[in-house]
Amino acid sequence: MIDKLAFVHPDAKIGKNVTIGPWTYIGADVEIGDDCWLSSHVVVKGPTTIGKGNRIYQFASVGEDCQDKKYAGEPTKLIMGNNNVIRENVTIHRGTVQDNSETKIGSNNLFMNYVHIAHDCVVGDNVILANNASIAGHVHVGDFVILGGMTGVHQFVHIGDHAFAAGASLILQDVPPFVMAAGQPAVPRGLNREGLKRRGFSIESQNAVRRAYKKLYRSSLTIEEAVAELQDDAKAYSEVKMMLDFATNSSRGIIR
């Protein structure tokens, strides 16, 4: 159902069973999948593709031009998956030609009030960004990540799968998978053990991740030395390999 007070551009593509509330604006080059629900006063601009079953609450701005001063009006994209919940006043910007020309959002995410996702970000699946969390341009956020309220993430930072950041953290470097971060600037504060338990990781895998964390963070070893000593565990446990690959490939360096 499209409210008579909504504006939907003639070139927009609207799927089946979509609800669009009053005073909502849907621009050109926007595609909205089946079973989406958009409240009143939502703005969606394109080029933007939104998957199925998404819920977007009032005053959210989705697919707007980015705030990068280098942006010169190029037709960059926002691509969003399925079953995301985008709460009030969330802002999500399209990409820039300086990166891959697109911002990409996965599926089953929850973005709470006033979350900001800047240009060229890549956000995985099952992510929770709590109230006022902001991620700057070119940030990559893995699957099952949780960022507490008021968390700020510096541009180009990567956050690994299953990582967790406490509220009001300032993340200036990469956060490896499974690691809990807190502080200004954020430092490692242990493993996301509760997340590991809730998501069904075996006891053996949890213990292997714990050993890897101790080598990386509680020994006097350099990252290169810790990686070398953890090769046997990396062969036996994909979770450890994920941590080591992340640390080895980090361009900003991991939090220490």
C-alpha positions in Angstrom: 0.0 0.0 0.0 1.3 3.4 -1.0 -0.1 6.3 1.0 -1.6 9.0 -1.2 0.6 11.6 0.5 3.8 9.7 -0.4 5.9 10.6 -3.4 7.2 7.7 -5.5 9.1 8.6 -8.7 7.7 7.1 -11.8 11.0 5.4 -12.5 11.2 3.7 -9.1 10.5 -0.1 -9.0 8.3 -1.2 -6.1 7.9 -4.9 -5.3 4.8 -6.8 -4.0 3.2 -6.1 -0.7 5.2 -3.0 0.0 3.9 -0.4 2.5 5.0 3.3 2.0 3.7 5.7 4.6 2.7 9.4 4.2 5.2 12.1 3.3 7.8 9.4 2.3 9.9 10.2 -0.7 11.1 7.5 -3.1 13.4 8.9 -5.8 14.5 7.8 -9.2 16.7 4.8 -9.7 15.3 3.2 -6.5 14.3 -0.5 -6.4 12.5 -1.8 -3.3 11.9 -5.5 -2.9 8.8 -7.4 -1.8 7.3 -7.1 1.7 9.2 -4.0 2.7 7.6 -1.5 5.1 8.5 2.2 5.1 7.1 4.5 7.7 6.2 8.1 7.2 8.8 10.8 6.4 11.4 8.3 5.0 13.7 9.5 2.2 15.2 7.0 -0.2 17.3 8.2 -3.1 19.1 6.3 -5.8 20.7 4.6 -7.4 19.7 2.3 -4.5 18.6 -1.3 -4.4 16.8 -2.6 -1.3 16.0 -6.3 -0.9 13.0 -8.0 0.6 11.4 -7.6 4.0 13.2 -4.5 5.2 11.6 -2.2 7.8 12.6 1.5 7.6 11.3 3.9 10.3 10.5 7.6 10.2 13.0 10.2 9.3 15.6 7.7 8.0 17.6 8.9 5.0 18.7 6.0 2.8 20.9 6.4 -0.3 21.7 10.1 -0.1 24.7 11.7 -1.7 27.8 11.1 0.5 29.5 13.8 2.5 32.9 13.3 0.9 34.1 16.6 -0.6 35.6 14.7 -3.6 32.1 13.5 -4.6 31.1 15.2 -7.8 27.7 13.8 -8.4 28.7 10.5 -9.9 25.9 7.8 -10.1 27.2 5.7 -7.2 25.1 3.0 -5.5 23.7 1.7 -2.3 22.9 -2.0 -2.2 21.0 -3.5 0.7 20.0 -7.1 1.5 17.0 -8.5 3.2 15.2 -8.2 6.5 17.1 -5.3 7.9 15.6 -3.0 10.5 16.5 0.7 10.1 15.2 2.8 13.0 14.5 6.5 13.3 16.9 9.1 11.9 19.4 6.6 10.5 21.5 7.9 7.6 23.1 5.6 5.0 25.1 7.2 2.1 26.0 5.9 -1.3 29.6 5.2 -2.4 32.2 7.1 -4.3 34.2 6.4 -7.4 37.4 6.6 -5.3 36.4 3.1 -3.9 34.0 0.6 -5.5 31.3 3.2 -6.2 28.9 1.5 -3.8 28.0 1.1 -0.2 26.9 -2.4 0.6 24.6 -3.6 3.5 24.0 -7.3 4.1 20.9 -8.9 5.7 19.3 -9.3 9.1 20.9 -6.2 10.6 19.6 -3.8 13.2 20.6 -0.2 13.0 19.2 1.7 16.0 18.3 5.4 16.2 20.8 7.9 14.7 23.2 5.4 13.3 25.3 6.7 10.5 26.8 4.6 7.8 29.1 6.6 5.5 30.1 6.2 1.9 31.7 3.0 0.6 31.1 1.1 3.8 30.6 -2.7 3.6 28.4 -4.1 6.4 27.9 -7.9 6.7 25.0 -9.9 8.1 23.4 -10.0 11.6 25.1 -6.8 12.7 23.8 -4.6 15.5 24.7 -0.9 15.5 23.3 0.6 18.7 22.0 4.2 19.1 24.3 6.9 17.6 27.0 4.5 16.5 28.8 6.0 13.4 31.1 4.3 10.9 33.1 6.6 8.7 33.9 6.1 5.0 35.3 2.9 3.6 34.8 1.0 6.9 34.2 -2.8 6.6 32.1 -4.5 9.3 32.0 -8.3 9.4 29.1 -10.6 10.3 27.6 -10.8 13.8 29.4 -7.6 14.9 27.9 -5.5 17.7 28.9 -1.8 18.2 27.6 -0.2 21.4 25.9 3.1 21.5 27.9 6.2 20.6 30.7 4.1 19.2 32.8 5.9 16.5 34.8 4.1 13.8 37.6 5.8 11.9 37.6 5.7 8.1 39.2 2.6 6.5 39.0 0.5 9.7 38.0 -3.2 9.3 36.1 -5.0 12.1 36.2 -8.8 12.0 33.3 -11.2 12.4 31.8 -11.7 15.9 33.7 -8.7 17.3 32.1 -6.5 20.0 32.7 -2.9 20.9 31.6 -1.4 24.2 29.5 1.8 24.2 31.3 5.1 23.4 34.3 3.3 22.0 36.6 5.2 19.6 38.0 2.6 17.1 41.0 3.9 15.3 42.5 0.5 14.2 41.3 -2.8 13.0 39.5 -5.1 15.4 40.2 -8.8 14.8 37.4 -11.4 14.8 36.0 -12.5 18.2 37.7 -9.6 20.0 36.0 -7.3 22.5 37.1 -3.6 22.3 36.5 -0.7 24.6 38.0 2.7 25.3 39.0 6.0 23.6 41.0 4.9 21.7 39.7 1.3 21.9 42.0 -1.4 23.1 41.4 -5.2 23.4 39.5 -6.2 26.5 39.2 -10.0 25.9 37.1 -12.3 23.8 33.5 -12.1 22.9 32.9 -15.3 24.8 29.2 -14.9 25.1 28.9 -14.4 21.4 30.9 -17.6 20.8 28.6 -19.5 23.1 25.3 -18.1 21.7 26.4 -18.9 18.1 27.2 -22.5 18.7 30.9 -22.6 18.4 32.3 -25.9 19.9 34.2 -25.9 23.1 37.3 -27.0 21.2 37.0 -24.0 18.8 36.4 -21.6 21.7 39.5 -22.9 23.5 41.5 -22.5 20.3 40.4 -19.0 19.9 41.3 -18.3 23.5 44.8 -19.6 22.9 45.2 -17.4 19.8 44.1 -14.4 21.7 46.6 -15.1 24.5 49.4 -15.4 21.9 48.4 -12.2 20.1 47.7 -10.1 23.2 49.1 -11.6 26.4 52.5 -12.7 25.3 55.6 -10.7 24.5 55.5 -11.9 20.9 55.2 -9.7 17.9 52.2 -10.3 15.6 54.5 -12.1 13.2 55.9 -14.3 15.9 52.5 -15.1 17.3 51.2 -16.0 13.9 54.1 -18.3 13.3 53.5 -20.1 16.6 49.8 -20.5 15.9 50.1 -22.3 12.5 49.1 -25.7 13.9 45.9 -24.4 15.4 45.2 -22.4 12.3 45.3 -25.7 10.3 43.0 -27.4 12.7 40.5 -24.6 13.4 39.1 -22.2 10.8 38.3 -19.7 13.5 42.0 -19.3 14.4 42.9 -19.1 10.7 40.4 -16.3 10.4 42.0 -14.4 13.2 45.5 -14.8 11.8 44.6 -13.9 8.3 42.9 -10.8 9.6 45.9 -9.7 11.6 48.3 -10.5 8.8 46.3 -8.6 6.2 45.5 -5.5 8.3 46.5 -2.3 6.6 45.9 -0.1 9.6 47.2 -2.5 12.2 45.1 -4.3 14.8 44.2 -2.7 18.1 46.8 -3.6 20.8 
